């Protein structure tokens, strides 16, 4: 799973483990914001994130913001 798969794979359908692996491919907060807000950014009616996925996104954001 790579970030380039996003248009063909709705990450909301991934298992928790695969979702975590997919998030590891994201290297900037800006890119993460695009994924996190994909429904608005792509103007498409994707599934909403589960609570677990929201927590994983926030965790990845914290990691990216504190890497520097």
Number of C-alpha atoms within 10 A of each C-alpha: 14 11 15 9 11 13 10 7 12 12 25 14 14 15 11 15 9 13 17 15 14 17 22 12 14 18 13 12 15 12 13 19 14 13 19 19 14 20 14 12 11 12 9 9 9 14 12 15 15 12 9 10 20 13 12 16 20 14 13 20 20 12 13 16 11 8 6 5
